[in-house]
Every structure is written in structure tokens, then in C-alpha cells.
Amino acid sequence: MPQGQGTPLRTRLLIGLASTAVFGLCSFFLPAPTNPDYSGKSPDLTRREIYLAIDWYAEHYHLDPALLKAVIKAESGFDPEATSRKGAIGLMQVMPSNAERLKVGDLYD
């Protein structure tokens, strides 16, 4: 790639698709608060429930479910409550600054 052209289109598209999947997964998995004791954490999910959600969102957003599963395995080990030392959150380890930039109010909602 010639110098000065920025991030390759393929990389930007993959980041965009992964972001869409992340926020879709978050909204599918996590209930809206219904009481003042709501902690913002995800419910206990089985691997099967996570796989079903991934398959649904992959079909809905025309994404490769194997790609989503590989990213989730690498990023969080399928732990919806994973938080990295740097502060990335959830299955696909989204940074709060990226969520803010994309106008996502609550990564757990």
C-alpha cells in the first residue's frame, strides 16, 4: 500500500462488521434494567446460547459465523463478562472509547 493512504478498505470493513456484530450481540444477550439492583452484567449464558445468537446475527447481518466465533474465542474465550486490563468489555472486547465514538450508550444493553 502506498504511503499516506491510511487503513486498507478491507481492514475498515472488517472492523465495521465486527463492531456491528458486537453491538448486535450485546443487545441480544443483555436485558434492559428492570430494577434498581441491575448490575449491568450479562446473564449467565451457555456456550450453546452464545452460538445460537452468533448464528442469528451472522445471518441477519450477512457475516461469516465462523469469523465471529473465532474473534470471540480469541478476545474473551466466550466469557460475556470479560474485561481486559486495558478496559475492553464483553465477548468481542469493545473499548468504551469505540463504543462512545459509535454512540453506543451501554455496552451491556
Rosetta constraint file for C-alpha pairs under 8 A:
AtomPair CA 1 CA 5 HARMONIC 7.29 0.50
AtomPair CA 1 CA 8 HARMONIC 7.91 0.50
AtomPair CA 7 CA 11 HARMONIC 6.66 0.50
AtomPair CA 7 CA 12 HARMONIC 6.67 0.50
AtomPair CA 8 CA 12 HARMONIC 6.47 0.50
AtomPair CA 9 CA 13 HARMONIC 6.07 0.50
AtomPair CA 10 CA 14 HARMONIC 6.17 0.50
AtomPair CA 11 CA 15 HARMONIC 6.16 0.50
AtomPair CA 12 CA 16 HARMONIC 6.10 0.50
AtomPair CA 13 CA 17 HARMONIC 6.06 0.50
AtomPair CA 14 CA 18 HARMONIC 5.97 0.50
AtomPair CA 15 CA 19 HARMONIC 6.03 0.50
AtomPair CA 16 CA 20 HARMONIC 6.19 0.50
AtomPair CA 17 CA 21 HARMONIC 6.21 0.50
AtomPair CA 17 CA 63 HARMONIC 7.42 0.50
AtomPair CA 18 CA 22 HARMONIC 6.05 0.50
AtomPair CA 18 CA 68 HARMONIC 7.37 0.50
AtomPair CA 19 CA 23 HARMONIC 6.27 0.50
AtomPair CA 19 CA 94 HARMONIC 7.95 0.50
AtomPair CA 20 CA 24 HARMONIC 6.09 0.50
AtomPair CA 21 CA 25 HARMONIC 5.96 0.50
AtomPair CA 21 CA 57 HARMONIC 6.64 0.50
AtomPair CA 21 CA 58 HARMONIC 7.48 0.50
AtomPair CA 21 CA 61 HARMONIC 7.56 0.50
AtomPair CA 21 CA 68 HARMONIC 7.71 0.50
AtomPair CA 22 CA 26 HARMONIC 6.15 0.50
AtomPair CA 22 CA 91 HARMONIC 7.61 0.50
AtomPair CA 22 CA 92 HARMONIC 6.16 0.50
AtomPair CA 22 CA 94 HARMONIC 7.60 0.50
AtomPair CA 23 CA 27 HARMONIC 6.20 0.50
AtomPair CA 23 CA 104 HARMONIC 7.97 0.50
AtomPair CA 23 CA 107 HARMONIC 7.18 0.50
AtomPair CA 24 CA 28 HARMONIC 6.15 0.50
AtomPair CA 24 CA 57 HARMONIC 6.82 0.50
AtomPair CA 25 CA 29 HARMONIC 6.02 0.50
AtomPair CA 25 CA 53 HARMONIC 6.82 0.50
AtomPair CA 25 CA 54 HARMONIC 7.08 0.50
AtomPair CA 25 CA 57 HARMONIC 7.14 0.50
AtomPair CA 26 CA 30 HARMONIC 5.91 0.50
AtomPair CA 26 CA 107 HARMONIC 6.40 0.50
AtomPair CA 26 CA 108 HARMONIC 5.83 0.50
AtomPair CA 26 CA 109 HARMONIC 6.12 0.50
AtomPair CA 27 CA 31 HARMONIC 7.59 0.50
AtomPair CA 27 CA 108 HARMONIC 7.32 0.50
AtomPair CA 27 CA 109 HARMONIC 5.36 0.50
AtomPair CA 28 CA 53 HARMONIC 7.21 0.50
AtomPair CA 29 CA 42 HARMONIC 6.92 0.50
AtomPair CA 29 CA 43 HARMONIC 7.57 0.50
AtomPair CA 29 CA 53 HARMONIC 7.77 0.50
AtomPair CA 30 CA 41 HARMONIC 7.74 0.50
AtomPair CA 30 CA 42 HARMONIC 5.35 0.50
AtomPair CA 30 CA 43 HARMONIC 6.76 0.50
AtomPair CA 30 CA 108 HARMONIC 5.96 0.50
AtomPair CA 30 CA 109 HARMONIC 5.46 0.50
AtomPair CA 31 CA 42 HARMONIC 7.72 0.50
AtomPair CA 31 CA 109 HARMONIC 6.45 0.50
AtomPair CA 32 CA 109 HARMONIC 6.01 0.50
AtomPair CA 33 CA 38 HARMONIC 5.56 0.50
AtomPair CA 33 CA 40 HARMONIC 7.57 0.50
AtomPair CA 34 CA 38 HARMONIC 6.99 0.50
AtomPair CA 40 CA 108 HARMONIC 5.81 0.50
AtomPair CA 40 CA 109 HARMONIC 7.54 0.50
AtomPair CA 41 CA 81 HARMONIC 6.59 0.50
AtomPair CA 41 CA 108 HARMONIC 6.37 0.50
AtomPair CA 42 CA 80 HARMONIC 6.49 0.50
AtomPair CA 42 CA 81 HARMONIC 6.47 0.50
AtomPair CA 42 CA 108 HARMONIC 6.63 0.50
AtomPair CA 45 CA 49 HARMONIC 6.10 0.50
AtomPair CA 45 CA 50 HARMONIC 6.72 0.50
AtomPair CA 45 CA 80 HARMONIC 7.88 0.50
AtomPair CA 46 CA 50 HARMONIC 6.42 0.50
AtomPair CA 47 CA 51 HARMONIC 6.12 0.50
AtomPair CA 47 CA 78 HARMONIC 7.16 0.50
AtomPair CA 48 CA 52 HARMONIC 6.13 0.50
AtomPair CA 49 CA 53 HARMONIC 6.23 0.50
AtomPair CA 50 CA 54 HARMONIC 6.13 0.50
AtomPair CA 50 CA 78 HARMONIC 7.80 0.50
AtomPair CA 51 CA 55 HARMONIC 6.09 0.50
AtomPair CA 51 CA 69 HARMONIC 7.73 0.50
AtomPair CA 52 CA 56 HARMONIC 6.20 0.50
AtomPair CA 53 CA 57 HARMONIC 6.15 0.50
AtomPair CA 54 CA 58 HARMONIC 5.87 0.50
AtomPair CA 54 CA 65 HARMONIC 6.32 0.50
AtomPair CA 54 CA 68 HARMONIC 6.98 0.50
AtomPair CA 54 CA 69 HARMONIC 7.28 0.50
AtomPair CA 55 CA 59 HARMONIC 6.20 0.50
AtomPair CA 55 CA 65 HARMONIC 5.73 0.50
AtomPair CA 56 CA 60 HARMONIC 6.08 0.50
AtomPair CA 57 CA 61 HARMONIC 5.87 0.50
AtomPair CA 57 CA 62 HARMONIC 7.93 0.50
AtomPair CA 57 CA 63 HARMONIC 7.68 0.50
AtomPair CA 58 CA 62 HARMONIC 5.49 0.50
AtomPair CA 58 CA 63 HARMONIC 4.42 0.50
AtomPair CA 58 CA 64 HARMONIC 5.91 0.50
AtomPair CA 58 CA 65 HARMONIC 5.24 0.50
AtomPair CA 58 CA 68 HARMONIC 7.68 0.50
AtomPair CA 59 CA 63 HARMONIC 6.35 0.50
AtomPair CA 59 CA 64 HARMONIC 7.94 0.50
AtomPair CA 59 CA 65 HARMONIC 7.87 0.50
AtomPair CA 63 CA 67 HARMONIC 7.79 0.50
AtomPair CA 63 CA 68 HARMONIC 7.77 0.50
AtomPair CA 64 CA 68 HARMONIC 6.65 0.50
AtomPair CA 65 CA 69 HARMONIC 6.10 0.50
AtomPair CA 66 CA 70 HARMONIC 6.03 0.50
AtomPair CA 67 CA 71 HARMONIC 6.19 0.50
AtomPair CA 68 CA 72 HARMONIC 6.15 0.50
AtomPair CA 69 CA 73 HARMONIC 5.99 0.50
AtomPair CA 70 CA 74 HARMONIC 6.13 0.50
AtomPair CA 71 CA 75 HARMONIC 5.89 0.50
AtomPair CA 71 CA 92 HARMONIC 6.54 0.50
AtomPair CA 72 CA 76 HARMONIC 5.66 0.50
AtomPair CA 72 CA 77 HARMONIC 6.31 0.50
AtomPair CA 72 CA 78 HARMONIC 5.87 0.50
AtomPair CA 72 CA 91 HARMONIC 5.45 0.50
AtomPair CA 72 CA 92 HARMONIC 5.07 0.50
AtomPair CA 73 CA 77 HARMONIC 4.28 0.50
AtomPair CA 73 CA 78 HARMONIC 5.58 0.50
AtomPair CA 75 CA 91 HARMONIC 6.80 0.50
AtomPair CA 75 CA 92 HARMONIC 5.57 0.50
AtomPair CA 75 CA 93 HARMONIC 5.94 0.50
AtomPair CA 76 CA 80 HARMONIC 7.31 0.50
AtomPair CA 76 CA 82 HARMONIC 5.81 0.50
AtomPair CA 76 CA 90 HARMONIC 7.01 0.50
AtomPair CA 76 CA 91 HARMONIC 5.22 0.50
AtomPair CA 76 CA 92 HARMONIC 6.37 0.50
AtomPair CA 76 CA 93 HARMONIC 6.65 0.50
AtomPair CA 77 CA 91 HARMONIC 7.62 0.50
AtomPair CA 78 CA 91 HARMONIC 5.88 0.50
AtomPair CA 79 CA 90 HARMONIC 7.09 0.50
AtomPair CA 79 CA 91 HARMONIC 5.89 0.50
AtomPair CA 80 CA 90 HARMONIC 4.77 0.50
AtomPair CA 80 CA 91 HARMONIC 4.67 0.50
AtomPair CA 81 CA 89 HARMONIC 7.16 0.50
AtomPair CA 81 CA 90 HARMONIC 5.32 0.50
AtomPair CA 81 CA 91 HARMONIC 7.22 0.50
AtomPair CA 82 CA 89 HARMONIC 6.00 0.50
AtomPair CA 82 CA 90 HARMONIC 5.19 0.50
AtomPair CA 82 CA 91 HARMONIC 6.69 0.50
AtomPair CA 82 CA 93 HARMONIC 7.44 0.50
AtomPair CA 83 CA 87 HARMONIC 5.82 0.50
AtomPair CA 83 CA 88 HARMONIC 5.47 0.50
AtomPair CA 83 CA 89 HARMONIC 4.69 0.50
AtomPair CA 83 CA 90 HARMONIC 6.44 0.50
AtomPair CA 83 CA 93 HARMONIC 7.09 0.50
AtomPair CA 84 CA 88 HARMONIC 5.11 0.50
AtomPair CA 84 CA 89 HARMONIC 6.76 0.50
AtomPair CA 84 CA 93 HARMONIC 7.35 0.50
AtomPair CA 87 CA 95 HARMONIC 6.31 0.50
AtomPair CA 87 CA 96 HARMONIC 7.40 0.50
AtomPair CA 88 CA 93 HARMONIC 4.57 0.50
AtomPair CA 88 CA 94 HARMONIC 4.94 0.50
AtomPair CA 88 CA 95 HARMONIC 4.26 0.50
AtomPair CA 88 CA 96 HARMONIC 6.73 0.50
AtomPair CA 89 CA 93 HARMONIC 4.46 0.50
AtomPair CA 89 CA 94 HARMONIC 5.18 0.50
AtomPair CA 89 CA 95 HARMONIC 6.27 0.50
AtomPair CA 89 CA 96 HARMONIC 7.46 0.50
AtomPair CA 89 CA 107 HARMONIC 7.55 0.50
AtomPair CA 90 CA 94 HARMONIC 6.70 0.50
AtomPair CA 90 CA 107 HARMONIC 7.78 0.50
AtomPair CA 90 CA 108 HARMONIC 7.90 0.50
AtomPair CA 94 CA 98 HARMONIC 6.85 0.50
AtomPair CA 94 CA 99 HARMONIC 6.97 0.50
AtomPair CA 95 CA 99 HARMONIC 6.47 0.50
AtomPair CA 96 CA 100 HARMONIC 6.06 0.50
AtomPair CA 96 CA 107 HARMONIC 7.81 0.50
AtomPair CA 97 CA 101 HARMONIC 6.14 0.50
AtomPair CA 98 CA 102 HARMONIC 6.17 0.50
AtomPair CA 99 CA 103 HARMONIC 6.06 0.50
AtomPair CA 99 CA 104 HARMONIC 4.99 0.50
AtomPair CA 99 CA 105 HARMONIC 7.39 0.50
AtomPair CA 99 CA 107 HARMONIC 7.17 0.50
AtomPair CA 100 CA 104 HARMONIC 5.65 0.50
AtomPair CA 100 CA 105 HARMONIC 6.91 0.50
